[in-house]
């Protein structure tokens, strides 16, 4: 008589099992029982037990248990004693662990056995239950029987807290076929007929028909090289891979299943290794004379002695690690990755089409949105990207590759600097410089492309809207430089002052709509539109100071005789304030100005006839050769001033950058 803590054994069952595990266990045991007495033929009948409470929405009651019947050897003394022995070795040759029946009690309250077995020249019946305390077999009874054949009927019922998520007969049948497929395709042993039906009648489903019907739903694909060999720890292991189409699949993803002793143990989506398997596939065919597509997914089953030897006790996992395994030598990831390659070969044309679509999507993004990545894109692998990558996916992948390259280059530079070997120095330097140059090219392409976008926006801001009105001053203001910011808070790439003058990128200080020194000036905020922008290089008297005055497009009231907003006079007044020492640097130092300091003043506005006449006749300005601006020199205060039209500013900026845009094809 056995005496073990069954409840504790059940509680110690590790993760990896599912509510389907007990059903699979009983069906496999039934197949093995049949093969003891019948080399071919035999039948396993699975019946679904319902709890009687019909769901109002799905119109079907939940699953409460199963009965599994077979016409096998029955529970004779040897099989009965094996059942009563923890970790029995009776089926070790078939991969039996002597523990599978305990998984039934993890998910179901009751485990009942009815069996007819041969005893000498006659037949007898044996019934018992599986206990939950210290005895595996309880309430055992042996009696005479009028049955004429051996067999067993096992019932598991009283589903515990874990719900059986699937309800319909066809869905449950499909899951069982997927899990038991290794038995159906085993060339060394014919699988008995397996039938599943409802307790209260209805049309049963023959699982074998999924592979044998004329319009079968599971089809095996030809594989050029079904065996894979993986070396580890000075040894090699061989695995075989068989690939199948599953039509009208219950699962939405193609998968790789690792099999031990003809039982599926684990599965993983193939897209984990090959993104092109993310979506379902489709076959075109004819059904009842009409054209129609059949959707399907791929499932690759992996077999091997290594898997058989290292499956866990509960058959829900393997003893080796998922990632790199030093002790066992081969990890689950290694096996799955190689099996994915076999599946890709089997689906060659379909995968190639999907890869070409992905490549086209990547090329389109780079050509239209990120041409600065063109050179880098030719050198990196996009295989890990999703099948339908978004622009964000592509950009992140490229940025990651760029960062990796830069880190490698920096490491190479450090290695060269720390090397004492003059023989290899020349070639190493050449290689690193080439790498640095390519990175710099990519950055330059990106920068120039962004300039094109900025000029497009700038040109749009100078146009009228649908009501014939010009954009607000703030819109153009923020394109050139954000308001209430200065160069201490902005990097040179974050403003677009290059539209006005390339030298502005490297000015020592630029202020936009914020005061430089409110304590010592009457009007110290230097900003865009009716306010000013000033810049200079280092704070030395010999460096020039430049002041910009901007007027809203098509504005001309500043040319009125009574206007207090005369931009020419505003710039002259600010030059005098600089000369009088009324401004300080951001750090509180006086801005150094001498009698020889040169000032440049620029007014940017539109030049209608009224403004042109005003500049020429009243301000004594000279028109530029292109007719789009005016200039004048004020010798007493060493001020050179230009009045430029918005059209000229935009045209000149486009001309300066035109050659770069042309080279990029944008």
C-alpha positions in Angstrom: 0.0 0.0 0.0 1.3 3.4 -0.9 1.8 6.2 1.6 2.8 9.6 0.2 1.6 13.1 0.7 -0.4 13.4 -2.6 -1.7 16.9 -1.8 1.9 18.2 -1.4 3.0 16.4 -4.6 0.2 18.1 -6.5 0.9 21.5 -5.0 4.6 21.2 -6.0 3.8 20.8 -9.7 5.7 23.6 -11.4 4.4 26.0 -14.0 4.3 24.9 -17.6 1.2 22.7 -17.4 -2.2 23.9 -18.6 -5.8 22.7 -18.1 -5.3 20.6 -21.3 -2.4 18.7 -19.8 -4.5 16.1 -17.9 -6.6 15.4 -21.0 -3.4 14.9 -23.1 -2.0 12.7 -20.4 -5.1 10.4 -20.4 -5.2 10.2 -24.2 -1.5 9.3 -24.4 -1.9 6.6 -21.7 -4.9 5.2 -23.6 -2.8 5.0 -26.8 -0.1 3.2 -25.0 -2.6 0.8 -23.4 -4.0 0.0 -26.8 -0.5 -0.7 -28.3 0.2 -3.2 -25.6 -2.2 -5.7 -27.2 -2.8 -4.2 -30.7 0.0 -3.2 -33.0 -2.5 -1.5 -35.3 -6.1 -0.3 -34.9 -7.9 0.5 -31.7 -9.9 3.5 -30.6 -9.8 6.2 -28.0 -13.1 7.9 -27.2 -13.0 11.3 -25.5 -16.3 12.7 -24.1 -16.7 16.2 -22.8 -18.6 16.6 -19.5 -20.5 19.9 -19.0 -21.5 21.6 -15.7 -25.1 22.0 -16.8 -25.2 25.8 -16.5 -25.7 27.2 -20.0 -24.0 30.5 -20.7 -26.6 33.1 -21.9 -24.3 34.6 -24.5 -22.5 31.6 -25.9 -25.5 29.3 -25.5 -23.2 26.5 -24.2 -22.3 25.1 -20.8 -18.8 25.2 -19.5 -16.5 22.2 -19.5 -16.5 20.4 -16.1 -14.5 17.3 -17.1 -13.7 14.5 -19.5 -14.0 10.7 -19.9 -11.3 8.9 -21.9 -12.1 5.3 -23.0 -9.9 2.9 -24.8 -9.9 -0.8 -25.9 -6.5 -1.5 -24.6 -5.0 -3.8 -22.0 -6.9 -2.5 -19.0 -5.6 -2.2 -15.4 -4.3 -5.7 -14.9 -2.1 -6.3 -11.9 1.1 -4.8 -13.5 -0.6 -1.7 -14.7 -2.6 -1.3 -11.4 0.7 -1.6 -9.4 2.4 0.9 -11.7 -0.4 3.4 -11.1 0.0 2.9 -7.4 3.7 3.7 -7.5 5.1 7.2 -7.5 7.6 7.7 -10.3 6.9 4.2 -11.7 9.4 3.1 -14.2 7.0 0.8 -16.1 6.7 3.1 -19.1 10.2 4.5 -18.9 11.0 3.1 -22.3 8.2 5.2 -23.8 9.3 8.3 -22.0 7.0 7.7 -19.0 7.8 9.7 -15.9 5.4 7.9 -13.5 3.9 11.2 -12.5 1.6 12.4 -15.2 -1.6 11.3 -13.4 -0.9 13.8 -10.6 -1.4 16.7 -13.0 -5.0 15.6 -13.3 -5.6 16.4 -9.6 -4.0 19.8 -10.1 -7.0 20.8 -12.2 -9.8 18.4 -11.3 -11.3 17.3 -8.0 -12.0 13.7 -9.0 -10.2 10.9 -10.8 -12.2 7.7 -11.3 -11.1 4.5 -13.1 -13.3 1.7 -14.5 -11.4 -1.1 -16.3 -11.7 -4.6 -17.7 -8.5 -6.6 -17.7 -7.5 -10.2 -18.5 -6.9 -12.4 -15.4 -5.7 -15.8 -16.6 -8.2 -17.2 -19.1 -11.0 -14.8 -18.0 -11.8 -11.2 -17.7 -12.4 -9.1 -14.6 -13.5 -5.6 -13.8 -11.5 -3.2 -11.5 -12.7 0.2 -10.3 -11.0 2.7 -8.0 -10.5 6.4 -7.4 -7.3 8.4 -7.1 -6.8 9.7 -3.5 -5.8 13.1 -2.3 -4.3 12.2 1.0 -1.7 9.4 1.4 -3.0 6.6 -0.8 -2.9 6.9 -4.6 -5.6 4.2 -5.0 -8.7 4.3 -2.8 -12.1 2.6 -2.9 -10.8 -0.2 -5.1 -13.2 -3.0 -6.1 -12.7 -6.1 -8.2 -15.6 -8.0 -9.6 -16.7 -10.4 -12.3 -17.8 -8.9 -15.6 -19.9 -9.8 -18.6 -17.7 -7.7 -20.9 -16.0 -9.5 -23.8 -13.0 -7.2 -24.3 -10.5 -5.4 -22.2 -10.3 -1.6 -21.9 -10.5 1.3 -19.5 -12.7 4.3 -18.9 -11.2 7.1 -16.9 -13.2 10.1 -15.7 -11.7 13.4 -14.5 -14.4 15.9 -13.2 -15.0 18.8 -10.9 -12.9 21.5 -12.6 -11.1 23.5 -9.9 -10.6 27.3 -9.8 -8.9 27.4 -13.2 -11.5 27.8 -15.9 -11.5 25.8 -19.1 -11.4 28.7 -21.4 -12.5 26.8 -24.5 -16.1 25.5 -24.7 -17.1 24.4 -28.2 -16.4 20.9 -29.4 -14.5 21.9 -32.6 -12.2 24.3 -30.7 -11.3 21.6 -28.1 -10.8 19.1 -30.9 -8.5 21.4 -32.7 -6.3 22.0 -29.6 -6.0 18.3 -29.0 -5.0 17.7 -32.6 -2.2 20.3 -32.3 -0.9 18.8 -29.1 -1.1 15.2 -30.2 0.1 15.7 -33.8 3.4 13.9 -33.1 1.4 10.7 -32.5 -0.6 11.1 -35.8 2.6 11.6 -37.8 4.8 9.0 -36.1 6.1 6.7 -39.0 7.0 4.0 -36.5 3.6 3.5 -34.9 0.1 4.0 -36.3 -2.1 6.2 -34.1 -5.4 4.7 -33.0 -8.6 6.3 -34.1 -9.3 9.1 -31.6 -12.9 10.4 -31.4 -14.2 13.3 -29.3 -17.8 14.1 -28.7 -20.4 15.4 -26.2 -21.9 13.5 -23.3 -25.4 14.3 -24.6 -24.9 13.2 -28.1 -24.3 15.2 -31.3 -21.9 14.6 -34.1 -18.5 13.5 -32.8 -15.2 14.6 -34.4 -12.6 12.1 -35.5 -9.2 13.8 -34.9 -7.4 11.6 -37.4 -9.5 13.2 -40.2 -7.8 16.5 -39.8 -4.8 14.9 -41.6 -6.6 12.4 -43.8 -9.7 14.0 -45.3 -9.7 15.2 -48.9 -10.1 18.7 -47.7 -7.8 18.2 -44.8 -7.0 21.1 -42.4 -3.5 20.0 -41.6 -0.9 19.6 -44.4 2.8 18.8 -44.0 5.2 20.8 -46.1 8.3 19.5 -47.7 11.6 20.5 -46.1 14.9 20.4 -48.0 17.0 19.6 -45.0 14.8 18.5 -42.0 17.7 17.8 -39.7 19.7 20.4 -37.7 22.9 19.8 -35.8 23.9 21.9 -32.9 27.3 21.6 -31.3 28.0 22.2 -27.6 30.4 21.1 -24.9 32.5 19.2 -27.4 29.4 17.1 -28.5 26.8 17.4 -31.1 23.0 16.9 -30.9 20.7 16.2 -33.9 17.2 17.4 -34.1 14.6 16.8 -36.8 12.0 19.4 -37.8 8.7 18.8 -39.5 6.6 21.8 -40.7 2.8 21.8 -41.1 0.1 24.2 -42.4 -2.8 24.6 -40.1 -5.8 25.9 -42.1 -8.6 28.0 -40.5 -6.3 28.0 -37.4 -7.4 28.4 -33.9 -4.1 30.1 -33.1 -3.3 33.4 -34.9 0.5 33.0 -34.9 2.8 30.6 -36.5 4.7 28.6 -33.9 7.6 26.3 -33.1 6.8 23.4 -30.8 9.5 21.4 -29.0 8.4 17.8 -28.6 9.6 15.2 -26.0 8.4 11.6 -26.3 5.9 12.5 -28.9 4.2 15.2 -26.7 4.3 18.9 -27.3 6.1 20.5 -24.4 6.6 24.2 -25.3 5.8 26.5 -28.1 6.9 29.9 -29.2 5.8 32.3 -32.0 8.1 32.0 -35.1 8.0 35.8 -35.5 10.2 35.9 -32.4 13.0 34.9 -34.7 11.7 35.8 -38.1 9.3 38.8 -38.1 7.8 37.8 -41.5 5.8 35.1 -39.8 3.8 37.7 -37.9 0.6 37.4 -40.0 -1.4 34.5 -41.3 -0.8 33.2 -44.7 -3.4 32.5 -47.5 -3.9 29.9 -50.1 -6.2 30.4 -53.1 -8.4 27.4 -54.0 -11.8 26.2 -55.1 -14.6 25.1 -52.8 -17.9 23.9 -54.3 -17.0 25.4 -57.6 -16.3 28.9 -56.1 -13.0 30.6 -55.6 -11.9 31.2 -52.1 -8.9 31.9 -49.9 -8.0 29.6 -47.1 -6.0 31.2 -44.2 -3.4 29.2 -42.4 -0.5 29.4 -40.0 2.7 27.4 -39.8 3.7 25.1 -37.0 7.1 23.5 -36.9 7.6 20.5 -34.6 11.1 19.7 -33.3 12.1 16.2 -32.2 15.3 14.9 -30.7 16.9 12.7 -28.1 18.2 15.8 -26.4 14.6 16.9 -25.8 13.5 13.5 -24.7 16.3 13.3 -22.1 15.8 16.7 -20.6 12.0 17.1 -20.4 10.8 18.1 -17.0 8.8 15.8 -14.7 5.5 17.5 -15.5 6.3 17.8 -19.3 5.6 21.5 -19.1 9.2 22.6 -19.7 12.8 21.4 -20.1 15.6 21.2 -17.7 17.9 23.3 -19.9 17.8 27.1 -19.8 15.9 29.2 -22.3 18.9 31.4 -23.1 22.5 30.3 -23.0 23.0 27.2 -21.0 26.5 26.4 -19.8 25.7 23.2 -18.0 23.6 21.4 -20.6 25.3 23.1 -23.5 22.3 23.8 -25.7 19.6 26.3 -24.9 16.0 26.4 -25.9 16.6 29.6 -27.9 19.3 27.9 -30.0 17.0 25.1 -31.0 14.1 27.4 -31.8 16.2 29.7 -33.8 17.5 26.9 -36.0 14.0 25.4 -36.4 12.7 28.8 -37.5 15.3 28.8 -40.3 13.8 25.4 -41.5 10.3 26.9 -41.4 11.5 29.8 -43.4 13.0 27.5 -46.0 9.7 25.6 -46.2 7.8 28.9 -46.8 10.5 30.3 -49.1 8.5 32.2 -51.7 5.9 33.6 -49.2 8.6 34.8 -46.8 10.6 36.3 -49.7 7.6 38.4 -50.8 7.1 39.7 -47.3 10.8 40.5 -46.9 10.7 42.5 -50.2 7.6 44.4 -49.0 9.4 45.3 -45.8 12.5 46.3 -47.7 10.4 48.6 -49.9 8.8 50.2 -46.8 12.2 50.8 -45.3 13.6 52.2 -48.6 10.6 54.5 -49.0 11.1 55.9 -45.5 14.8 56.6 -46.0 14.2 58.1 -49.5 11.4 60.4 -48.4 11.9 61.1 -44.7 15.5 60.3 -43.7 17.9 60.5 -46.6 20.8 61.0 -44.2 20.6 57.4 -43.3 21.0 56.2 -46.9 24.7 55.1 -46.5 24.1 53.5 -43.1 21.0 51.6 -44.3 23.2 49.8 -46.9 25.4 48.4 -44.2 23.0 47.2 -41.4 20.7 44.3 -41.1 16.9 45.0 -40.8 16.0 41.3 -40.3 14.9 41.9 -36.7 12.4 44.7 -37.6 8.7 43.8 -37.6 7.1 42.6 -40.8 5.4 46.0 -41.2 7.7 48.4 -39.5 6.5 51.9 -38.7 8.7 55.0 -39.3 9.4 55.0 -35.6 10.6 51.3 -35.7 12.9 52.1 -38.7 14.3 55.3 -37.2 14.9 53.7 -33.8 16.7 50.8 -35.5 18.9 53.1 -37.5 19.7 55.3 -34.5 20.6 52.2 -32.5 23.0 51.1 -35.3 24.4 54.6 -35.6 25.1 54.7 -31.9 26.7 51.3 -31.9 29.0 52.4 -34.8 30.0 55.5 -32.9 30.8 53.6 -29.8 32.9 51.2 -31.8 34.7 54.1 -33.5 35.5 55.7 -30.1 36.8 52.4 -28.8 39.0 52.1 -31.8 40.3 55.6 -31.3 41.2 54.8 -27.7 42.9 51.6 -28.8 45.0 53.5 -31.3 45.9 56.2 -28.8 47.1 53.6 -26.3 49.0 51.4 -28.8 52.7 51.4 -29.0 52.9 49.4 -32.3 53.9 51.7 -35.1 53.5 49.0 -37.8 49.7 48.8 -37.6 49.1 52.5 -36.7 48.8 53.7 -40.3 46.1 51.3 -41.4 44.2 51.5 -38.2 44.1 55.3 -38.5 42.9 55.1 -42.1 40.1 52.8 -41.1 38.9 54.8 -38.2 39.0 58.1 -40.1 36.9 56.5 -42.8 34.4 55.5 -40.2 34.3 59.0 -38.7 33.9 60.5 -42.1 30.9 58.3 -42.9 29.2 59.2 -39.6 29.8 62.9 -40.3 28.3 62.6 -43.7 25.2 61.0 -42.3 24.9 63.9 -39.7 25.4 66.5 -42.5 22.7 64.9 -44.7 20.3 65.0 -41.8 21.1 68.6 -41.0 20.7 69.8 -44.6 17.4 67.8 -45.0 16.0 69.5 -42.0 17.0 72.9 -43.5 14.8 72.1 -46.5 11.9 71.4 -44.2 12.4 74.7 -42.4 12.6 76.7 -45.6 9.4 75.1 -46.8 7.7 76.1 -43.5 9.2 79.6 -43.7 7.9 80.1 -47.2 4.5 78.9 -46.2 4.4 81.3 -43.2 4.9 84.3 -45.6 1.8 83.4 -47.6 -1.7 84.4 -47.0 -4.3 82.1 -45.5 -7.7 81.2 -47.0 -9.1 84.5 -45.8 -6.3 86.5 -47.5 -4.6 87.3 -44.2 -0.9 86.9 -43.4 0.3 84.6 -40.6 0.7 86.1 -37.2 4.0 87.6 -36.3 4.5 84.8 -33.8 4.4 82.1 -36.4 7.4 83.5 -38.4 9.0 84.5 -35.1 9.1 80.9 -33.8 10.4 79.5 -37.1 13.5 81.7 -37.0 14.0 81.5 -33.2 11.6 80.6 -30.4 10.4 83.5 -28.4 11.5 84.3 -24.8 14.7 82.2 -25.3 18.3 82.9 -25.8 21.4 81.1 -27.0 22.3 80.0 -23.4 19.1 77.9 -23.4 19.2 76.9 -27.1 21.7 74.8 -29.0 22.6 76.2 -32.5 20.6 73.3 -34.0 17.5 74.4 -32.2 17.1 77.8 -33.9 17.1 78.7 -37.6 18.9 82.0 -37.6 21.0 80.7 -40.5 18.0 81.8 -42.6 19.3 85.4 -42.0 23.0 84.8 -41.8 25.1 81.7 -41.4 27.3 83.4 -38.9 24.5 83.5 -36.4 25.0 79.8 -35.8 28.2 80.5 -34.0 27.4 83.8 -32.2 28.5 84.3 -28.6 25.0 85.3 -27.5 21.6 85.7 -29.1 18.5 86.9 -27.3 14.9 86.6 -28.5 12.1 88.5 -26.7 13.9 88.5 -23.3 15.8 91.4 -21.6 19.6 91.4 -21.6 19.8 93.7 -18.6 16.6 95.2 -17.4 18.2 97.2 -14.6 20.4 99.4 -16.9 18.4 99.8 -20.1 15.3 101.6 -21.0 14.2 98.9 -23.4 16.5 95.9 -23.2 14.4 93.1 -24.5 16.0 92.1 -27.9 13.6 89.9 -29.9 11.8 89.3 -33.2 9.0 91.4 -34.6 8.9 95.0 -33.4 11.7 94.0 -31.0 15.3 93.2 -31.8 17.8 90.3 -32.1 21.5 91.1 -31.4 24.6 88.9 -31.8 28.3 89.0 -31.7 31.4 86.8 -31.4 33.6 86.8 -28.3 33.2 89.8 -26.0 36.1 91.9 -27.3 35.8 95.5 -28.7 37.0 94.6 -32.1 34.2 92.2 -32.8 31.1 93.6 -34.5 27.6 93.7 -33.1 24.7 93.0 -35.3 21.1 94.0 -34.7 18.0 92.7 -36.5 14.7 94.4 -36.7 11.7 92.5 -38.1 8.4 93.7 -39.4 5.3 91.6 -40.1 4.9 90.7 -43.8 3.1 93.5 -45.8 3.2 95.8 -42.8 4.0 99.4 -43.8 2.6 101.8 -41.2 6.1 102.3 -39.7 6.8 104.5 -42.8 4.1 107.0 -41.7 5.4 110.5 -40.7 3.8 110.2 -37.2 5.0 106.6 -36.5 7.0 105.9 -33.4 8.0 102.5 -34.7 10.6 103.6 -37.3 12.9 100.5 -37.6 15.8 102.6 -38.9 15.7 104.9 -35.9 15.2 102.0 -33.5 18.4 100.4 -34.7 20.3 103.7 -34.5 19.0 104.2 -30.9 20.1 100.7 -29.9 23.6 101.2 -31.4 24.0 104.4 -29.3 22.8 102.5 -26.2 25.5 99.8 -26.8 28.1 102.6 -27.3 26.9 104.2 -24.0 27.5 100.9 -22.1 23.9 100.3 -21.3 24.0 96.5 -22.0 25.7 93.7 -20.2 26.6 90.1 -21.1 24.4 87.3 -19.7 26.9 86.8 -16.9 26.7 90.4 -15.8 29.9 91.8 -17.5 29.8 95.0 -19.4 29.6 94.5 -23.2 32.9 95.9 -24.5 32.5 98.6 -27.2 35.2 100.9 -28.5 35.1 103.8 -30.9 36.2 101.4 -33.7 33.5 98.7 -33.0 31.5 98.2 -36.1 27.7 97.7 -36.0 25.6 95.9 -38.6 21.9 96.7 -38.6 19.3 94.8 -40.6 15.6 95.6 -41.1 13.6 92.7 -42.6 10.2 93.7 -44.0 8.2 93.7 -47.2 8.9 96.6 -49.6 5.7 98.0 -51.1 5.9 101.3 -53.0 5.2 103.3 -49.9 8.1 101.7 -48.0 10.5 101.9 -51.0 9.8 105.7 -51.5 10.2 106.3 -47.8 13.6 104.6 -47.7 14.8 106.3 -50.9 13.5 109.8 -50.5 13.4 110.3 -46.7 16.1 108.0 -45.3 18.5 108.4 -48.2 19.1 104.6 -48.7 20.5 103.2 -51.9 18.7 100.4 -53.7 20.5 97.1 -54.2 21.2 95.8 -57.7 18.5 93.1 -57.4 15.9 95.6 -56.3 15.0 93.6 -53.2 16.7 95.7 -50.6 18.4 99.0 -49.7 21.6 99.9 -47.8 23.4 102.9 -46.2 26.5 103.6 -44.2 26.4 105.8 -41.0 30.0 106.8 -40.6 29.7 108.7 -37.3 28.5 105.7 -35.4 30.2 103.1 -37.7 26.9 101.5 -38.5 26.2 99.7 -41.8 22.5 99.1 -42.3 20.5 97.1 -44.8 16.7 96.9 -45.3 15.8 93.5 -46.9 12.5 92.1 -48.2 11.2 88.9 -46.8 11.3 87.6 -50.4 15.0 88.3 -50.6 15.7 86.6 -47.2 13.9 83.5 -48.3 15.4 83.5 -51.9 19.0 84.0 -50.6 18.6 81.2 -48.0 17.3 78.8 -50.6 20.2 79.8 -53.0 22.8 79.2 -50.3 21.5 75.7 -49.7 20.4 74.8 -53.2 23.5 72.9 -54.1 23.1 70.7 -51.0 19.4 70.1 -51.7 20.4 69.1 -55.3 23.0 66.7 -54.2 20.5 65.0 -51.9 17.8 65.0 -54.5 15.3 66.8 -52.3 
